[in-house]
């Protein structure tokens, strides 16, 4: 076989394998259940992470996939989900769970971890109390307003649900906002126990027959330094239609 014919066969084989690989990804789900997005990534990192996803998808709880926004926008082979087209703030990543209907930003240097009874959670690599977690429970309510006045709802949650018997709760402030016709309550509170105190911001909402709760917090000693960073997380929480 001549060199030119051998090259032709090799290129044909590579083209066939590439087509098969792209067909596999397009026939499954391009954006799995939960997707963190980085502001920039190389073609090499996207390929490496995608291959890792295929190999470990059955064992990965939330099937996280890192995709480069710049790479996605420059290729016609992949279609970008409109939910992921928003610009992610610098030093943050976007977590989008289309299956369970919510999204939020978290600091890009935080890592994924399991938090009991929660659907997703990320934490600081060294500070365990500096974290964000999201959970939801079924509800027959359609909107937060059906639960009662914001002051009553927030007070009941902090004093009766969030505070342990040995903790003293203190609500610092609360606010209401509406996004795309969905109502949210956000509130800042302190839980003081004999050994330490923590400060958190919670954002709650009702949609899809679920009561969603996002809580982001830190040790009280670190709160003043990181409050603005953590408030971005709390304010970014959105409920998606499913």
C-alpha positions in Angstrom: 0.0 0.0 0.0 1.4 3.4 -0.9 2.0 6.2 1.6 -0.8 8.3 0.1 -3.4 5.5 0.3 -2.3 4.6 3.9 -2.8 8.2 4.9 -6.2 8.2 3.3 -7.2 5.1 5.2 -6.0 6.6 8.5 -7.8 9.9 7.9 -10.9 8.0 7.0 -10.7 5.9 10.2 -10.1 8.9 12.4 -13.1 10.7 10.8 -15.3 7.7 11.4 -14.2 7.3 15.0 -14.8 11.1 15.6 -18.2 10.9 14.0 -19.1 8.0 16.2 -17.9 9.7 19.3 -19.9 12.9 18.6 -23.0 10.8 17.9 -22.7 9.1 21.2 -22.6 12.4 23.1 -25.5 13.9 21.1 -27.6 10.8 21.5 -27.2 10.9 25.3 -27.7 14.1 27.1 -25.3 17.0 26.3 -26.0 18.7 29.6 -26.5 16.1 32.3 -28.4 16.7 35.5 -26.0 19.1 37.1 -23.4 21.2 35.3 -20.8 23.6 36.7 -19.5 26.1 34.2 -16.1 27.7 34.2 -15.5 31.1 32.6 -12.7 29.7 30.4 -11.2 26.3 29.5 -9.0 24.9 26.8 -10.1 22.4 24.1 -7.9 19.8 25.8 -9.6 20.2 29.2 -13.0 20.0 27.7 -12.1 16.7 25.8 -10.5 15.2 28.9 -13.4 16.0 31.2 -16.0 14.8 28.7 -14.2 11.4 28.4 -14.0 11.1 32.2 -17.7 11.8 32.4 -18.5 9.0 30.0 -16.4 6.5 32.0 -17.7 7.5 35.4 -21.2 8.6 34.7 -22.8 5.6 36.4 -20.9 6.3 39.6 -21.1 10.1 39.7 -23.9 11.3 41.9 -24.7 14.5 40.2 -22.7 13.9 36.9 -20.8 17.1 37.0 -19.3 18.3 33.7 -16.9 21.2 33.2 -17.3 23.0 29.9 -15.5 26.0 28.5 -17.9 28.7 27.5 -15.3 30.1 25.1 -15.0 26.7 23.4 -18.7 26.1 23.2 -19.3 29.5 21.6 -16.6 28.9 18.9 -17.8 25.5 17.7 -20.9 24.5 15.7 -20.6 20.9 16.9 -22.2 21.6 20.3 -25.3 23.6 21.1 -25.3 25.8 24.2 -28.3 25.6 26.5 -29.8 29.1 26.8 -29.8 28.7 30.6 -26.0 28.5 30.5 -25.4 31.4 28.2 -25.5 34.0 31.0 -22.2 35.5 31.9 -20.8 33.9 35.1 -19.2 36.4 37.5 -15.5 36.3 37.8 -14.2 33.7 40.3 -17.5 31.8 40.3 -18.9 28.8 38.6 -22.6 28.1 37.7 -24.3 25.0 39.0 -27.4 24.1 36.9 -29.6 21.2 37.7 -32.2 21.0 34.9 -33.7 17.8 36.3 -34.5 19.2 39.7 -35.2 22.7 38.5 -32.7 25.1 40.1 -29.4 26.9 39.5 -26.9 29.1 41.4 -23.3 30.4 41.4 -20.6 29.2 43.8 -16.9 30.3 44.3 -14.7 28.6 41.6 -12.2 27.3 44.2 -14.8 25.4 46.2 -15.2 21.6 45.9 -18.2 19.4 45.7 -19.2 17.3 48.8 -22.1 15.3 50.2 -24.2 17.1 52.7 -26.8 14.8 54.3 -30.4 15.2 53.0 -29.3 17.9 50.5 -29.3 17.6 46.7 -26.1 19.6 46.0 -23.4 21.2 48.1 -20.0 22.9 47.7 -17.5 24.0 50.4 -14.3 25.8 50.9 -11.3 23.5 50.5 -10.1 24.2 54.1 -13.0 25.8 56.0 -15.7 23.2 56.6 -18.3 25.8 57.8 -17.8 28.0 54.7 -20.2 26.2 52.3 -23.4 26.3 50.2 -26.0 23.6 50.1 -29.4 23.2 48.4 -32.3 20.9 49.3 -36.0 20.7 48.4 -39.1 19.0 49.8 -42.5 18.4 48.2 -45.3 20.9 48.8 -48.8 21.5 47.7 -48.3 25.3 47.8 -47.8 27.3 44.6 -46.1 30.4 46.1 -44.3 31.6 49.2 -47.1 34.0 50.0 -49.4 31.0 50.7 -47.2 30.3 53.8 -47.9 33.6 55.4 -46.2 37.0 55.9 -42.4 37.0 55.2 -41.6 37.9 58.8 -43.5 35.0 60.2 -42.2 32.5 57.7 -38.6 33.5 58.2 -38.8 33.7 62.0 -40.4 30.2 62.2 -37.7 28.7 59.9 -34.7 30.2 61.8 -36.0 29.6 65.3 -37.8 26.3 64.9 -36.0 24.6 62.0 -32.5 25.9 61.5 -31.4 26.5 65.2 -30.4 23.4 67.2 -31.5 23.2 70.9 -28.2 24.5 72.1 -28.1 27.4 69.6 -29.3 31.0 70.1 -30.8 32.4 66.8 -30.6 36.0 65.7 -32.2 37.3 62.5 -30.2 40.2 61.0 -32.3 41.1 58.0 -34.7 39.8 55.3 -35.8 40.8 51.9 -38.2 39.6 49.1 -37.6 39.7 45.4 -39.3 38.3 42.3 -37.6 36.8 39.2 -39.5 35.7 36.2 -42.7 35.6 38.1 -41.3 33.5 41.0 -41.0 34.9 44.5 -38.0 34.5 46.8 -37.3 35.3 50.4 -33.6 35.9 51.4 -32.6 36.4 55.0 -29.4 36.7 57.1 -29.1 35.1 60.5 -26.7 34.1 63.2 -26.7 30.8 65.2 -24.6 31.0 68.4 -23.7 28.0 70.3 -21.4 27.5 73.3 -18.3 26.8 71.2 -18.8 28.8 68.0 -21.1 31.0 66.0 -22.0 30.8 62.3 -23.6 33.3 60.0 -25.7 32.4 57.0 -27.9 33.8 54.2 -30.8 31.6 53.2 -32.8 31.9 50.0 -36.1 30.0 49.7 -38.8 29.7 47.0 -41.6 27.5 45.8 -41.9 26.1 42.3 -42.5 22.8 40.5 -44.4 21.5 43.5 -41.3 21.8 45.7 -40.1 24.1 48.5 -36.5 25.0 47.7 -33.9 26.1 50.2 -30.4 27.4 49.6 -28.1 28.2 52.5 -24.7 29.7 52.3 -22.6 30.5 55.4 -19.4 30.8 57.2 -17.9 30.9 60.7 -18.8 34.3 62.3 -15.1 35.3 62.5 -14.7 35.0 58.7 -18.2 36.3 57.9 -17.3 40.1 57.6 -14.4 39.3 55.2 -16.4 36.9 52.9 -20.0 38.3 53.3 -20.0 40.0 49.9 -18.7 36.9 48.2 -21.3 34.6 49.8 -24.2 37.0 49.2 -23.5 36.6 45.4 -24.2 32.9 45.9 -27.5 33.6 47.8 -28.7 36.2 45.4 -27.9 34.0 42.3 -30.3 31.2 43.3 -33.0 30.6 40.7 -35.8 28.1 40.3 -36.2 26.6 36.8 -39.3 25.2 35.2 -39.3 21.5 34.8 
